[in-house]
């Protein structure tokens, strides 16, 4: 084989490689898995939680997210049942304001369905009184929150979200003077409830 034949063969191979590349790239992009090709679309929504309403309060939240992640803001009020408050105290009410992040995992994570875990920070403004006097004491706490749940969609826009979590006291008042007595804010407060959500 002479030099000219070698050069011609090399040119032909380069053309074949370029053709394979230009034809193969679009085919490869079209063959991506649905998860890889899924668009980065923002999801927005809101939730209400059953428990605060049962506890003479309210709950409202709004969130925005993309793919498996979402960010929530929450405002709520609840009054603790007397049997969950230290003996001698009553009407412990807390207003909570939270900023929380959630991560979905499993097969439904791109659609924000199925299992999720999350956490964030909260500011609690609370009041409490003794059973013997009507005067309230007011105090503030900063909390770290962690929890998880399961989003079950029963229609395109509506879902149920049973969940559980815990709140850890990391700042603010721990020993509060209440009508001459001292109430101690717990380090850990558990919670279990169900939310009803709407998303778009």
C-alpha positions, 0 to 999 in steps of 0.5 A: 500500500503506497502513501497516497492510499494510506492518506485516502484511507485515513480521510475516509475514516475521519469522515466516517467518525464524524458522520457517526458522531453527528448521527449518534449525538441526537439519537443518544439525547433522544434515548435519555431516561425520562428522569435525566430528560425531565425539565426543571419546572418549579412546583408551588403549593400550600399545606394545612396541618390538622393538629394545630386546628385540633389544639385551638390554633391554626397552620399555614404554609407555602412552598416552592420547589424543583425536582426532588427539593422544596423550600417551605415557610410556615406560620402556626399557633397551637395550645398544648393539652394540659396533660402534656404540660408540666404539672401545675401549669396550663394554657401553654400556647406557641406561635411558630414561624419556620423556614424548612427544606425538604428532600424527596427520595425514591421513584416519585422524587422528581414529582415530589411524591412518596417519602421525604425528609426535611429540617430547618429552623423555627422561632417560637413565641410562647406563653404559659401560666400556672393553674393557680393564677391568671397571669401569663409569662411570655418567652421566646425560643429558637428551635432546630426541627427534623422530620419526614413523611409521605406525600400521597397524591389522590388527584392531580393537585391535591395530596395527603401528607402524614408526617412526624418530627421533632423540635430541639430547643437550641436558644432562648429561655429555658427556665421561665419565671411564672407567678413565682414558679419556674417552668422549664422549656423541654429540650425536645418536643415531638410531633405527629400529624397529617397535612392536606396539600395543594400543588401546581 
